[in-house]
Amino acid sequence: MTKSLTSILLLVSLLLPALGGYAWLRYQKSEVRQEVEERKERGFAEEELVQLQFSKVETQTLLRWEHAAEFEYQGQMYDVVRSEAKGDSMYYWCFWDEEETLLNQEIADLEKGLFDTDPQRQEKQERLQQFYKSLYLLALTPKDMPQPTTTNETPNVYLTKPLATFFEPPTPPPRYFIVA
């Protein structure tokens, strides 16, 4: 019972910082959205708004819509205050939501750090695992075990390959630079 409880506590202590940070950022994002909605109800000054123009096709391809009145364009979040269609073009008067943009970037960085599949990072992880493996004795197979002898002579298996039996060499070999 105590082993399973200890395991659960260890797992929670490892996951809590990342999950807590993620939950906190999501909470802040919802607070920012609520503030923007309240400001929308009061009305924005005209100088606070940004006018964006897109074709109707671009509104479906270039914009990532959060909901009917909010979209992301080139990594920036915009809240639509009003829109107008003229021919094949759509005109949007938007509030550029810098706070939500920053929070989205922080959330993306956190997710990338947790679930990153970068090849360089994976290579570093593999080298780190290899290092940790080298700290422990590897399991000996029966062919590596010294055979019992009936004579009084010492088996020379201990003298011929003392560390090769126990430790796996690092791969690839370390590179050393000699500075003269």
C-alpha positions as CSV (number, residue, x, y, z in Angstrom):
1,M,0.0,0.0,0.0
2,T,2.8,2.5,0.9
3,K,4.7,1.7,-2.3
4,S,1.7,2.5,-4.5
5,L,1.0,5.6,-2.5
6,T,4.6,6.7,-2.8
7,S,4.5,6.1,-6.5
8,I,1.3,8.1,-6.9
9,L,2.7,11.0,-4.9
10,L,5.9,10.9,-7.0
11,L,3.9,10.9,-10.2
12,V,1.8,13.8,-9.0
13,S,4.8,15.8,-7.9
14,L,6.3,15.4,-11.4
15,L,3.2,16.3,-13.3
16,L,1.8,19.1,-11.0
17,P,4.2,21.9,-12.1
18,A,3.4,21.4,-15.8
19,L,-0.3,20.7,-15.4
20,G,-0.7,23.5,-12.8
21,G,1.1,26.0,-15.2
22,Y,-1.1,24.9,-18.1
23,A,-4.3,25.3,-16.0
24,W,-3.1,28.7,-14.7
25,L,-2.5,30.0,-18.3
26,R,-5.9,28.7,-19.5
27,Y,-7.5,30.5,-16.5
28,Q,-5.7,33.7,-17.4
29,K,-6.8,33.3,-21.0
30,S,-10.5,33.0,-20.0
31,E,-10.1,36.1,-17.8
32,V,-8.7,38.1,-20.7
33,R,-11.5,36.9,-23.0
34,Q,-14.1,38.0,-20.4
35,E,-12.4,41.5,-20.1
36,V,-12.5,41.9,-23.8
37,E,-16.2,40.9,-24.0
38,E,-16.9,43.5,-21.3
39,R,-15.0,46.2,-23.2
40,K,-16.9,45.2,-26.4
41,E,-20.2,45.9,-24.7
42,R,-19.0,49.3,-23.6
43,G,-17.6,50.0,-27.1
44,F,-14.1,50.5,-28.4
45,A,-12.7,53.8,-29.5
46,E,-12.1,53.9,-33.3
47,E,-8.3,54.3,-32.8
48,E,-8.2,51.0,-30.9
49,L,-9.5,49.1,-33.9
50,V,-7.5,47.6,-36.7
51,Q,-9.1,47.2,-40.2
52,L,-8.3,43.9,-42.0
53,Q,-9.4,43.0,-45.5
54,F,-9.6,39.4,-46.9
55,S,-11.3,37.7,-49.8
56,K,-14.0,35.3,-48.8
57,V,-11.8,32.4,-49.7
58,E,-9.0,33.8,-47.5
59,T,-11.4,34.0,-44.5
60,Q,-11.6,30.2,-44.7
61,T,-8.0,29.5,-45.3
62,L,-5.8,32.2,-43.7
63,L,-7.9,32.7,-40.5
64,R,-8.2,30.2,-37.7
65,W,-11.6,31.0,-36.1
66,E,-12.0,30.5,-32.4
67,H,-15.7,31.4,-32.7
68,A,-17.8,33.7,-34.8
69,A,-16.3,36.9,-33.4
70,E,-12.7,35.9,-32.8
71,F,-9.9,34.6,-35.0
72,E,-6.2,34.1,-35.2
73,Y,-4.2,35.6,-38.1
74,Q,-0.4,35.2,-38.4
75,G,-0.1,34.2,-34.8
76,Q,-2.1,37.2,-33.5
77,M,-5.5,37.1,-32.0
78,Y,-8.3,39.5,-33.1
79,D,-11.8,40.1,-31.8
80,V,-14.2,41.2,-34.5
81,V,-16.1,44.3,-33.5
82,R,-17.9,44.7,-36.8
83,S,-17.6,43.4,-40.4
84,E,-18.8,44.3,-43.8
85,A,-18.9,42.4,-47.1
86,K,-18.2,44.3,-50.4
87,G,-18.2,42.1,-53.5
88,D,-15.7,39.3,-52.9
89,S,-14.0,41.0,-50.0
90,M,-14.7,41.0,-46.3
91,Y,-13.7,44.0,-44.2
92,Y,-13.2,43.4,-40.5
93,W,-12.8,46.1,-37.8
94,C,-11.0,44.2,-35.0
95,F,-9.5,44.7,-31.6
96,W,-6.0,43.3,-31.6
97,D,-5.8,41.2,-28.5
98,E,-2.2,41.4,-27.5
99,E,-2.7,39.8,-24.0
100,E,-4.4,36.7,-25.4
101,T,-1.7,36.5,-28.2
102,L,1.0,36.4,-25.5
103,L,-0.9,33.8,-23.4
104,N,-1.4,31.6,-26.5
105,Q,2.3,31.8,-27.2
106,E,3.1,30.8,-23.6
107,I,0.7,27.9,-23.8
108,A,2.2,26.8,-27.1
109,D,5.7,26.9,-25.6
110,L,4.6,24.9,-22.6
111,E,3.0,22.3,-24.8
112,K,6.0,22.2,-27.1
113,G,8.2,21.6,-24.0
114,L,6.0,18.8,-22.8
115,F,5.4,17.0,-26.1
116,D,8.3,18.1,-28.3
117,T,9.4,15.7,-31.1
118,D,12.4,17.7,-32.1
119,P,15.1,15.3,-33.5
120,Q,17.9,17.1,-31.7
121,R,16.0,17.0,-28.4
122,Q,15.4,13.2,-28.9
123,E,19.1,12.7,-29.6
124,K,20.0,14.5,-26.4
125,Q,17.5,12.4,-24.5
126,E,19.0,9.2,-25.9
127,R,22.5,10.3,-24.9
128,L,21.3,11.1,-21.4
129,Q,19.6,7.7,-21.1
130,Q,22.9,6.0,-22.3
131,F,24.8,7.9,-19.6
132,Y,22.3,6.8,-16.9
133,K,22.7,3.2,-18.2
134,S,26.4,3.4,-17.9
135,L,26.1,4.2,-14.2
136,Y,24.6,0.8,-13.4
137,L,26.0,-2.7,-13.8
138,L,24.5,-4.5,-16.8
139,A,22.9,-7.8,-16.2
140,L,25.4,-10.6,-16.8
141,T,24.5,-13.4,-19.1
142,P,25.5,-17.0,-18.2
143,K,28.3,-17.0,-20.8
144,D,29.9,-14.0,-19.1
145,M,29.9,-15.6,-15.7
146,P,33.1,-17.3,-14.6
147,Q,32.9,-21.0,-14.5
148,P,33.8,-22.8,-11.3
149,T,37.2,-24.4,-11.3
150,T,38.3,-27.5,-9.5
151,T,42.0,-26.5,-9.3
152,N,43.6,-23.9,-7.1
153,E,44.4,-21.5,-9.9
154,T,42.6,-18.2,-10.1
155,P,40.4,-17.8,-13.1
156,N,41.9,-15.2,-15.4
157,V,38.5,-13.8,-16.6
158,Y,38.9,-11.1,-14.0
159,L,42.3,-10.1,-15.5
160,T,41.5,-10.1,-19.2
161,K,38.5,-7.8,-19.4
162,P,37.7,-6.2,-16.1
163,L,35.3,-3.4,-17.1
164,A,34.1,-4.7,-20.4
165,T,32.1,-7.3,-18.6
166,F,30.2,-4.8,-16.5
167,F,30.0,-1.5,-18.4
168,E,28.8,-0.7,-21.9
169,P,31.0,1.9,-23.6
170,P,29.4,5.2,-24.5
171,T,28.2,5.4,-28.1
172,P,29.2,7.4,-30.1
173,P,32.6,7.8,-28.5
174,P,33.2,11.1,-26.8
175,R,35.1,13.7,-28.9
176,Y,38.1,15.4,-27.2
177,F,39.8,18.5,-28.5
178,I,43.5,19.2,-27.6
179,V,44.4,22.8,-27.4
180,A,48.0,23.5,-27.9
